[in-house]
Amino acid sequence: MLAEPGTTAVFGSYVLAEIDGAPKLLRDQWLLLEGRRIVAIQAQRPLAETVLDAPGRLLLPGLMNLHNHCFSEMVARSNTEDGGARRGGGSVVYTVLLPLTRSGLQILSPEERMAIARMGVLGLLLGGATTVMEPFRAGIPEMFDAAEELGLRFYGAPYLFSTAAAKVGADGRVEYHSEGGADDGAQDLAIWNALHAEWEGRDAGRIRLAMSPHATDTCHPDLLRAAAARAKELGVPVTTHLAQSRGEVELSLQRHGRSPADYLDSLGLLPDLLAAHCVHCSDDDLRLMAARGATVLNCPRVFARGGVAASYAHFRSHGVRTLVGTDGYNLDLLGELNAASMISKIQAGARDVATSPALIGAVTRDAAAAIHRPDLGAIRVGATADITSINLLHPHLQPLADPLRAVVALANRANIDAVIVDGRVLVQNGRHVAADEARITAEGAAAIQRIWDLPEAQAIFAG
């Protein structure tokens, strides 16, 4: 168990604070943290048990990444680049991620699963995230243990599937169970309920759950309705993948006569939904999502590597609240903001879309609003003490005219200096204060290698 937080004073050459309800960049301020709260923002150095006083730091509200996949992205990492492993030209979700994560979990021990979970959580913290929503196969509950151990604010989202064993033919098309076939949904929902009973609210609410039916093409409508009803009963967020492949859209039209977004709306799931990707949503779909208060979780780099432009600005232009997540792609949230900016500008043919303040808002105040957490996403007196500190003194960030533009246009995970969650300093000088990073990385990589060594994996990676 982590120790209870004490008092911490943090100096920022720049502090993105909330003043009168709006973000404002302050110069040369100290934050005083007591326990899990911010209690002062002041020019004078306060007394505190722990002091972080390095110059040239930008203090941001703790960065929030509401769509990430530690386990499945590690399985794909460096195997699917440059078009690798795209059998029949199909989506890597169905040709690589779903089959190999399922097979991998059948061979991994609890210790190996924990090794993967630790490596993922460590990477997220070193990448600057303080809050993460993580959809994952229910067979790796160790994600909760790793988040609790290493200090991350964690919304675990164990998947629900009606079709956990979807298969892909040689032509790249997905073969699904028939509507009357075997259904894994009841079992997955039972597992979700057990995990909720065990983990919800752990460590004064730092560990929570989200409801995560996997996608419209892998969940029966009865499971989607049941998931929505249970989430409403418990007051937990609902997240899913939406229109992430053309095949999903085609199947939805074939099965239901509706687009995936329209289909979820017909089931009552669209209001307040956290919908990942949405790259094949139509303009009408996006307008419907905006009207229902849904949120797009934009993860541009995983699609860019497949030649698809997932533009933050495109979604925002339809009035949809749009956040930025990593989807697991090297767990670098600052790098993802840079990609969101560049891809948006290229697709729009305009230099003034996806601005730096808007993108930083997408991983702070907007993300907090999407999960109804007014205590997060802002630096103000009374807010939860989640802080991400960025070192602006690196040569690639100097000379410095505008800190926010510099962070989005030029920074990356190497600039993360400190990460504070619930008033606990977890990362300092770019290193986790309590973790053996080399050991965690070696053990996590060895566990993933066990999956890569499977004959099934070798065949998939060979294309």
Secondary structure by P-SEA (a helix, b strand, c coil): ccccccbbbbbbcccccccccbbbbbcbbbbbbccccccccccccccccccccccbbbbccccccccccaaaaaaacccccccccccccccccccccaaaaaaaaacccaaaaaaaaaaaaaaaaaaccccccccccccccaaaaaaaaaccccbbbbbbbcccccccccccbbbbcccccccaaaaaaaaaaaaaaccccccccccbbbbbccccccccaaaaaaaaaaaaaabbbbbbbccccaaaaaaaaacccccaaaaaaaacccccccccccccccaaaaaaaaaabbbbbcccaaaaaacccccaaaaaaaccbbbbbcccccccaaaaaaaaaaaaaaaacccccccaaaaaaaacaaaaaaaccccccccccccccbbbbbbcccccccccccaaaaaacccccccccbbbcccccccccccccccaaaaaaaaaaaaaaaaaacaaaaaaaac
